[in-house]
Amino acid sequence: MNDDPAEGCLLCGATWGSYSAPVQGRSERFCCDACARFYLLAIEEARRQSGWERVDRLF
């Protein structure tokens, strides 16, 4: 288990998982596929509603 918060899940901060997924061209770390799917959905929705090509961060 990684106790470094900088290495935690991009969405919830959990350090117990090791799931990675591509987000806007970069491989990002998540604790599970549910967090990865939700994060990707939130990015897609933010881009759709704002018209932005890229979202730098959600929170």
C-alpha positions in Angstrom: 0.0 0.0 0.0 1.3 3.4 -0.9 0.9 6.0 1.8 2.0 8.9 -0.3 -1.2 11.0 -1.0 0.3 12.3 -4.2 0.2 8.8 -5.5 -3.4 8.2 -4.5 -6.5 7.8 -6.6 -7.1 10.9 -8.8 -10.8 11.0 -7.8 -11.1 9.9 -4.2 -7.5 9.9 -3.0 -7.5 6.2 -1.8 -4.1 4.6 -1.8 -5.3 1.0 -1.7 -5.8 0.4 -5.4 -3.6 0.4 -8.5 -5.9 0.9 -11.5 -4.6 3.2 -14.2 -6.5 4.7 -17.2 -5.7 7.2 -19.9 -7.1 10.6 -19.3 -6.7 13.3 -22.0 -3.6 11.5 -23.3 -1.9 10.8 -19.9 -2.0 7.6 -17.8 -3.5 8.5 -14.5 -3.8 6.5 -11.3 -7.1 5.5 -9.7 -8.1 3.0 -6.9 -10.6 1.2 -9.1 -12.4 1.2 -12.4 -15.5 2.8 -10.9 -13.5 5.9 -9.9 -11.7 6.0 -13.3 -15.1 5.7 -15.2 -16.7 8.5 -13.1 -13.7 10.8 -13.5 -13.6 10.2 -17.3 -17.4 10.9 -17.5 -17.0 14.1 -15.5 -14.1 15.3 -17.8 -16.2 14.5 -20.9 -19.3 16.3 -19.4 -17.2 19.4 -18.4 -15.7 19.5 -21.9 -19.1 19.1 -23.6 -20.8 21.8 -21.5 -17.9 24.3 -21.6 -16.7 23.8 -25.1 -13.2 23.5 -23.8 -10.8 21.2 -25.6 -9.1 20.3 -22.4 -10.0 20.3 -18.7 -7.0 20.9 -16.4 -8.6 19.7 -13.2 -12.1 19.0 -11.7 -11.6 19.9 -8.1 
